[in-house]
Amino acid sequence: MHEDFERCVRIVQAKDARFDGWFYCAVLTTRIYCRPSCPVVPPKRPNMSFYPSAAAAQQAGFRACKRCRPDASPGSPLWNERADLVARAMRLIADGVVDTEGVRGLAARLGYSVRQVERQVFAELGAGPLALARAQRAQTARILIETTALPMTELAQAAGFGSIRTFNDTVREVFALSPTELRQRAKVKPAAAGALVLRLPYRKPLCPDNLFGHLVATGVPGVEEWRDGAYRRTLRLPHGPGVVALRPEDGHIACRLSLADLRDLPAATSRCRRLLDLDADPVAVDDQLATDPLLAPLVAAAPGRRVPRTVDGAEFAVRAVLGQQVSTAAARTHAARLVVAHGEPVEDPEGGLTHLFPSPEALSSLDPETLAMPRSRRRTLLALVAALTDGLDLGAGSDWDATRAALTALPGFGPWTVESIAMRALGDPDAFLPTDLGIKYAAETLGLGGQAAVVARSAAWRPWRAYATQHLWATGDHAINRMPAA
């Protein structure tokens, strides 16, 4: 998009917030870059230049605007809509892989050479993986500066900088302020010790009903809960456990994080955004779905529905197997038993969370005879756990088609389980579950016809069939479609 100069100019002049994160507007006279919706008077056309990423603008010598804070824009929806190399790389960079494993680790996860990854990422983003990770570290540093009372030396290490000098130089270069000046300008008071309070932006509209209703209705006791109007859960992160509380607000999600290691802030933030599908472009999704006369009333009644996803692909896959052919309550019971027997205990002074969901490695030692489920499902669960411990990737950078094929090859994995994992864990916006009971009920209620007719009709909903599924599920009176009571 950033190469379409005239379109970008019109968007900036209209201050269209929908395109925040899609591209960045740099002002040649002031050497400042902004999000398209920046509230200041738009620059003159000859003074505008456009970049596909904040990192590209920074590399070109531009500083972040102090008014609109472009570094805090919602992420581009492209990275969650696509399954190509660049999209997979961007999801992994957001998850902190470059900081923890370097560019070589990123390339190894993607199955390409370092040179191929760097070349393709630079061609589309105007910056390589290291520069993109650096821009992310700068944003992490800003959050920690403004929301904690940490000494700058500790803060620099937590943000991923190798030295205090590099930290100081990067902050000055990106924000045109020293770390101390940034802290002095902050209007947010530091949270209680051990907690971070953030705002996770999203593109309006947002319908929180199915999003939070689904997460709470299917929540595993000890791992997830609804407390004081917020969805809370434990997080398994690269450097230790964490607890997050997420509450819907106007224009953002209030996010309160308690982390064992502050180096996990980028990964925790990225996973929370994926969980709530906050980088989606709801207008584009709703516009296409509304072209179907049967879906149009559903879209009009609840614009901005998101797809509730997961913070851990392996966890969701295990829970999907536990939920095969049983009620939501029974699936929660099975999962809760696994958590108590094999989960890692955590402390939660603010609520009732007790464990991390068991890792595949912890589940590899479970005794199948202790599972109160049919023998065939035990076999399916054990096969999944074995595949996960052998390297089956259900994370942000996984290849959707290859992962579908690998799951289908496992015993007991039919279309419903595979597509559920594709929708919730892999994040494929076109995943579809025509055999689901909720879809069958909706088809009957709306007069869509049988399964074959629904599949044929769904071709017009592509590539947003996962979102169509959320609207179809809403035709039933289920708890997963409603916000929990505060």
N, C-alpha and C positions, 0 to 999 in steps of 0.2 A: 504493500500500500504506500510506503513512504516514497516510492518512485513516481507516484501519480501526483505531481506537484499541485495542479489545479484543484484536485479533490481535497488534498490536505489543507490547502489554503482555505477552502470553503468550510471545512470542518473546524479549523482554528477560529475563523471569523464568527462561526455560529456557537463556539464554545461547547461543542457537543461532547458531553462526558462519556457517551457510549464508546468513544474511540480512545479513551485513556488507556494506555498500555499497548495499543496497536502500533503507535509510532510516537515520536517526540519531536517537538518544534524547537529548533535552535535559532537564537536571534544573533545575527552576525555583528550588530553594533555593540551589544552589551555582553556578548560571549556567555549568555545564559541559555539553558534549555528548559523547556516547560512541557507539561502535559497539554493536550489540545484544549481542555476546558479551563485553562488558567484564567483567573478572574481579572487580570490586568488588561489594559487596552491592547488589542492584538497588534503586533508589529506590522510595519509596512511590508507589502509583498516582496520587494527586492531584498529585504533584510531577513527573509525566512529561509531556513534550510531544514531538511527533515531527515531523521535517523530512525532506523528500525529498532534500536534498543538504547537504553540509558548508557550502557557500556560504550557503544559506538559514539554517542555524543560526548562522553567523557574523554575518550581517546582523541577526539577531534579538538579538545581543548575547551569545552564548554562546561560551566558550572551549573549545578542544580538550582532552580528557582526557589527562593525562600518562601514565596507565597503559596505556590501550588504543590510543592514537594513532589516532583515527578517521579522520584525514586520510590515513592510509596503508592504508585498507581496499581490498579489491578493488573494481573498478568495478562498477556495476550491470549485470547481464547484459542489461537491457532495451535498452541503446544498441547492442548488437551483434546483437540479435534482430530489431530493427524497422528499417523503411526509411522511416519518415515524417520530417517536417521536424525535429522535436525530436531524434530519434535521430541523424540525419545531422549536426545542429548540435553535438551532444555529442561525436561522434567527431572533428569538426574542431576543437572547442575543446581536446579532449585532445591533439590533434596540434599545438597551439600556434598555430593560425591567428589567433586574436584578438590574441595578442602580436605577431605579425609583420605582420598586415594590418589589424587593427582590426575593429570590428563591421561596418563597411561592407564590408570584404573578405570577412568571413564570410557576410554576406547575399548578396553578389555570387556567391559560389561556390554557394550554395544556390538562387539564382534567385528570391529573394523580396526584399521591401523590408526595410529595417532595422526599421521599426515592426512588421511582421508577425513577424519572427524574435524580436525582444525580447518581444513579447506572448505568443507561444506558448511560448517557453522559460520565461518567468517563470511562466506559468500552471501548468506541470507541475513545475518545479524549485524554485519559490519564490525564484528569483534570476535576474537577467538574465545575458547573456553576459559582461559586464564583471566582475560579481561572481564568476561561476564561474571566469573566468580569473584573477582575483585570488586566489581560494582555491588554485588550482593553483600560482600563483607562490609563495604562502606555503609550500606543500609542497615545491616545488623549493628554496626558500631553506633549509628545514630540512635537506633531504638534503645540500646543499652545506656548511652549517654543521657538520654532524655527521661528514661523511666527507672533508672537505678541510681544508687549512691555509691556504686563501686569506684574504687580508686582507678585512675586511668590506666595504670600498668596492668592491673588485673583485667580491666575491661578490654584492653587491646588484645590480650591473649584469648579471652573468651570470644571475641569477634573473629578470631582466626588470623591475626597479624603476627608475623614472625618477630617483630621488634616494635618498641614504642615509637621509634623514629619513623618507621614505615607507616604506622598508625596515624601519627600526627600529620605527616605529609599527605597521606591519602585523604584524610578528613578535610584538610585545608584546600586541597585541590578540587575535591568534589563539591564541597558546600561553601567554600570561600569564608569559612569560619574555623577557628581553632576548636578543639574538643571542649575546652573550658567555656568558650563563648557560646557554643551550641547548648551546653548545659544551662548556662545563665539565661538564655533566651527561651528555654523550654517552659511551657505553661502547665505541664503535667507534673504533679508531685510524685516522687519515687514511691513505689508500692511497698508493702510490708516486706521484711527480709525474706528472700527466697522466692518472691513472686514478681512476675512481669505482667503489666497490663498494656495490651496492644489493641489497635483497631485494625480489623481485616476488612479492607474495602471491597465492594462488589459493584457490578453494573446493575442499575435498577431496570425493571422491577424484580423483587424477590418475594416468592411465596414461601413462608417458613413452615406452613402446616405439614406438608408431606415430608419435608426435609428433617425437621426435628421430631415430628410425630413418628416417622419410621425408625429413626435411630433409638428413640426412647422405648417404643413398643417392642423392639427386637433386642434391646440392651441386655447384656449378660451381667447378672448381679456380681458385684465385686470389681468388675471391670468398667461398667458404665452405670450412670445414674442421672436422674433429673432432680435437681435441688435448687430451690430459690430462683426458679425461672431460668435455669441454665442447664445445658447438657454437659455433663462432666464425664471424663474417662481417663484411664491410664494410657501412657504411651511408652512403647519400647523404642529407644533412640540409640544412636551409635555409641554414645559415651555414658549412658545410664538411663534410668527411668524418668518419667515425667508425668505430671497430671495437668490436664487442661480443662477449663470451664468456658463454654461458648454460649453467648446470649445474643439473640437477634435484636439489632437496633436499627434506627433509620439511617440508611446509607452505609452501614458497616456492621460487622459482627464484633461485639465486645469479647475479647480473648484474654483470659487470665491464665498464665502459665507458671507452673512450679517445676523447675528443672534441677536434676541432680548435678548437671554440668552445663554451664551457660554456652558452651561451644555447640550445644544441640539446638540453639534457638532457630537457625535457618531451617533445619530439617523439621523441627516441630511446627514452625509456621507454615512451611510448604505442605506438610501432611494435613494440617487443619484446613487449609484452603482446598486441597483435593477432596477431603472428606465432605465438605459442604458445597463443592462445585462452584467456588466463588469466582473463577475466571471465565465462566460461561458468558456468552452473549445472548441473553434471554430474548431480546427483540428479534434477532435473526431466527432463533428457534421458533418462537411463537408465530412469527409472520408466515413461516412455511407451513407449520402444522395447521394454522387457521385457514389455509386454502382448502382443507377438507371440510365440507359442510357438516359432517358429523362430529368432528373434533372442535370446530370453531366455537361452539357454545362453552365447551369445557375450558378452552384456552382463555376466552373472555372472562369466565368466572374466576379463574385463578392464574393470571399472567405471572410469568417469572418462575414457574416451577423448576426446581433443580433436581438432579439425580443424586440421592444420598449415596456416598461412596464409602471408602474405608481408609484408615490410617495404616493398615497392614494387610497386604494381599494374602499372605499365608494364613493369617488369622481368619480372614473372611472365607477363604476356601474351605478350611476345616469346618467353620460354622455352616457353610452351604451344604456340606455333606451331612452334618448332624441334622439339618432341616429337611432332608429328603423325605417326602411323603409323611410328614408329621406336622402338627400344629405349631404355631409360633411359640406357645407356652412350653410345649414339649422340647422344642429345639433349645430354648433358653435353659431349661432344666438340664439337658445333656451337657450344654456348654459350661454351665455353672459347676457341674461335677468335675469336669476336666480342669477347670480353673483351680478349684480347691485342691485337687490331687496333684496337679503338675504345674500350676502357675507360680510365678515368682512373687513373694510378698512385697508390698510397698507400704509406705506410711502416708496417710492422708489426714492430717489434723483438721482439715476443713470439711470433711464429709465421710461417706461410707465406702470409699473405694479401698480395696484390700490387696489386689493382685494385678500383675501383668498377665495378659492371656498367654498360655503356654507357647513356647517356641517349638518349631518342628523338632529340634534336637531333644527337647524335654519330652515331647510326645512319642519319640521313637522308642522309649522304654516302657510305654504303657502296656498293660496286660489286657488283651482284647476280651478276655472273659469277664472283666469288670464293667464292660460297656453294656448297658441295658438296651440293646437294640438288636435287630435281626443279624444273623451271621453274615449275610451278603453286604450289609452296610458296614459292618466291622471290617470286612475285607476291603471295601472301598476306602474307608478312612485310613487303614494301614498302608494301602497302596499310595494314597496321596501324601502321607507323611514321609514315606520312603522317597518319593519323587522330589519332595521339597528339600529333604536333607541331601539328596544327590545333586541339587543345583537347579531344580525347576524354578524359574524366575517369574514371580507374579507382582513384581514391583513396578515403579513408575517408568522404568526404561525398557520394559519387556516388549517383545515383538508380538503384537496381538494375534496375527495369523498363526505363527509358529506355536504360541502358547495354547491357542485353541486346539491345534492338532495334538499337542502333547497331552492335554487334558482328556481329549476324546479317546486317546489310546489307553487310558487307565480304566480298570474294571469298575463298572457301576456309574460311569460318567455319561449321562445322556444329555440331550440338548438343553434341558432346563438348568441343570447344574453348570454346564459350560457357559451358557449365556448369562447366567446370574453372576458368575465370576468375571466374565468379560465386562459386564455392566458396572459392577460395584468395585472390583479390585483392579482390573486393567484400565477402566475408565473409557471404554469404547462408547462413544455417544450413539452408535447405531446398533448396539446390542439389543436383541429382541427376544421375548419369551412367549411365543404364540401358544405353547402348551400349558402355560400357567393358568391356574384356576381363576385368578382375578381377571385375567385377560379374557378368558372364556365367558365369565359372567358379564363383563363389559360388552363383549361382542353381542351377547344375547340381548342385553338391555338396550343397546344402541341400534340393533338391527344390522350389524356388520356381516352376519352370516357365520358359516363354520370356519374351521381353522384354515383351510385352503383359501377361502375368500379373504380372511383377515391378513394372511401373508401376502396375497396379491395386492390388497389395498395398501398395505404398509410400504410398498415400493415408493409411493408418493411422499412418504414421511421421511425418507432417507435424506441426509445421514443423521436424523434426530429421532430414531425409533426408541431409544432409551427414554427420551423425554415424553414421547407419545405414551409410553408405558406408564409413566407417572400419572398422566391425565386419565388414562383408562382405569387404572387402579382406583382413582378417586371417585369413580361412579358407584363404588361399593361403600357401605357404611362401616369402615374399619378404623380402628384406633390409629393405624399407621398413617392415616390421611389427616389427622388432627393434631394441632399443637397441644401438648400436655398442659394441664392446669398449672398455674404459677406456683 
